[in-house]
Amino acid sequence: MKDATILKTGVAGSIIAAVCCFTPALVILLGAVGLSAWLGWIDFVLFPALAIFLGLTAYGLWRRQRAADCCSRQTQPNKESA
């Protein structure tokens, strides 16, 4: 996967999981469609999903930083030869 794709996936997943964890949006949605029986298990899914997506975001940022450092070292002139 490309660094930008990893980062976009991590950020989007983190935002969606956070909205579902910290607001009653998912509770209202599941209640409206008659699936409120699933609400008892929702924390077992959303909190690990949030942790995974936050980890994926951190990994994407780390890869982007590493690539930027690598490219900046390659474009800088060598000081020893000057």
Secondary structure per residue as TSV (DSSP state, phi and psi in degrees):
chain	resnum	aa	ss	phi	psi
A	1	M	-	360.0	146.5
A	2	K	-	-76.7	155.2
A	3	D	H	-58.9	-41.7
A	4	A	H	-65.9	-37.7
A	5	T	H	-67.3	-42.2
A	6	I	H	-61.6	-45.8
A	7	L	H	-64.8	-44.9
A	8	K	H	-62.8	-42.1
A	9	T	H	-63.8	-43.5
A	10	G	H	-63.7	-44.1
A	11	V	H	-67.8	-45.6
A	12	A	H	-62.7	-45.6
A	13	G	H	-64.2	-38.9
A	14	S	H	-64.4	-41.7
A	15	I	H	-65.8	-45.2
A	16	I	H	-64.4	-45.4
A	17	A	H	-65.6	-37.6
A	18	A	H	-67.4	-41.0
A	19	V	H	-63.1	-40.4
A	20	C	H	-73.2	-30.4
A	21	C	H	-77.6	-43.8
A	22	F	H	-102.8	-0.9
A	23	T	S	-128.9	159.4
A	24	P	T	-81.2	19.9
A	25	A	H	-60.4	-46.2
A	26	L	H	-70.6	-35.3
A	27	V	H	-63.1	-44.9
A	28	I	H	-65.7	-43.2
A	29	L	H	-63.5	-49.1
A	30	L	H	-67.0	-35.8
A	31	G	H	-65.9	-35.5
A	32	A	H	-69.8	-32.5
A	33	V	T	-96.5	5.2
A	34	G	T	83.8	19.5
A	35	L	-	-110.8	33.0
A	36	S	G	-69.1	-13.5
A	37	A	G	-66.2	-22.4
A	38	W	G	-78.0	-10.4
A	39	L	G	-66.4	-23.6
A	40	G	G	-66.3	-28.0
A	41	W	G	-99.6	0.6
A	42	I	H	-64.5	-35.6
A	43	D	H	-68.6	-27.3
A	44	F	H	-71.6	-16.3
A	45	V	H	-105.8	-45.1
A	46	L	H	-71.7	-41.9
A	47	F	H	-66.8	-44.6
A	48	P	H	-63.9	-36.6
A	49	A	H	-63.8	-41.0
A	50	L	H	-62.1	-43.3
A	51	A	H	-64.0	-41.3
A	52	I	H	-64.8	-45.5
A	53	F	H	-68.2	-35.1
A	54	L	H	-65.9	-38.8
A	55	G	H	-64.3	-39.8
A	56	L	H	-65.0	-38.6
A	57	T	H	-63.8	-44.9
A	58	A	H	-62.3	-40.6
A	59	Y	H	-64.3	-42.1
A	60	G	H	-63.5	-40.9
A	61	L	H	-65.8	-39.7
A	62	W	H	-63.4	-43.7
A	63	R	H	-65.7	-38.7
A	64	R	H	-64.6	-43.0
A	65	Q	H	-64.6	-42.7
A	66	R	H	-62.8	-41.3
A	67	A	H	-66.7	-38.4
A	68	A	H	-66.9	-40.4
A	69	D	H	-64.7	-40.4
A	70	C	H	-65.0	-44.6
A	71	C	H	-68.3	-36.5
A	72	S	H	-69.7	-32.5
A	73	R	H	-70.1	-34.0
A	74	Q	H	-74.3	-28.2
A	75	T	H	-90.7	-15.2
A	76	Q	S	-78.3	139.3
A	77	P	-	-68.6	150.1
A	78	N	-	-75.0	121.5
A	79	K	S	-73.8	-25.1
A	80	E	S	-72.2	-30.3
A	81	S	-	-84.1	-11.0
A	82	A	-	-86.4	360.0
